[in-house]
Amino acid sequence: MFFIKVPLIGIDLGADSVKLACLKDKKGLKELILADIVKLPPDTIVEGEIIDSNAIIEVLKDLSKTYKLKKTNVATCVSGSSVVIKKVKFPVMSKEELRESIRWEATQYIPFDIEEVNIDFHIFPYEEGAETMEVMLVVVKKDKIELLSNILLEADFIPKIVDVDLIAIQNQFEFNYGIDYESTIALVDIGAEITNINIIKGENSLFTRNVPIGGKYFSKELQKSLGVSFEEAEKLKLEDKESENLKKIKMEFLNLVSAEISRSLEFFKFTIEDTPISKIYLSGGCSKISEIDKILYEKTKIPVEIMDPFKNIYINPKKVDVDFIKSNASLLPTVIGLALRRI
């Protein structure tokens, strides 16, 4: 146990686990000095909605006690149906003018009462003399932010930043891989319940989509077909030695999730922007499943790479278990993106 004197830590409340990370600036580098993953009880979070806040609070309290993090500032994130990210067009105006009118302009694009949400936006570059401009709206329900803040406060943390999971992953990706203004790239995070897709070019997000399928679907299929517990199914899906039945179920799942991703990429190409996607970067627990990159490439014909959230970050072996971090790296892009934030 040790005391960590830093301005901010990242906490990612995922569908099946809590992820925590802390980065420190050292001689111009980012250094990982703390990272942990703690499993949540089943169905604590379902489809992005928190069902059992007390279970999360207990996990957070244990983490706070273990690492002596009481009253530490936190960046966390929201996801699921409480978040809307949408690219829309507005008449050309200044950032200040849009900020003043955004709440009324946005009503036609969001499915919530305007008084129930917080709104942020990003204006895409546009040509001089243009009459319209493209804007990325980011809308989050206030009650979701309030719930997350209350959970963190109850666990003796101080909530300072509430981000969106897709944006946190993009933030991490840009830090580790740089910003490519020429290529269009798909960031795909296959989580426990939801697959998040974010297509980016340079610093801009061109298209986002949440597909309601993830690792829990695979585990439940294994549980049903093999007659094992859910916990055993979670272990089996990552094993290298596979029975014929296990391999059959795995390939069915990989083909299913790859087909869903492929459909989303095709939708982007034919309805949003006819530009080739040069690469897919995979993250999330399911990116650890063997052959997923191969199957996804076969479906999309786009090169696939497993994302490395520590490509440009030093993992301090005196502070963290390097083997644990590397074996679970695919689970950590979101929380690393949060840990990179500064107050």
Secondary structure, DSSP 8 states (H G I E B T S, - for coil): ------S-EEEEE-SSEEEEEEEEEETTEEEEEEEEEEE--TTSEETTEES-HHHHHHHHHHHHHHHT-TT-EEEEEE-GGGEEEEEEEEE---HHHHHHHHHHHGGGT-SS-GGGEEEEEEE----TT-SEEEEEEEEEEHHHHHHHHHHHHHTT-EEEEEEEHHHHHHHHHHHHH---SS-EEEEEEE-SS-EEEEEEETTEEEEEEEES--HHHHHHHHHHHHT--HHHHHHHTT-SS--HHHHHHHHHHHHHHHHHHHHHHHHIIIII----EEEEEEESGGGGSTTHHHHHHHHH-S-EEE--TTTTEEE-TTTS-HHHHHHTGGG-HHHHHHHT---
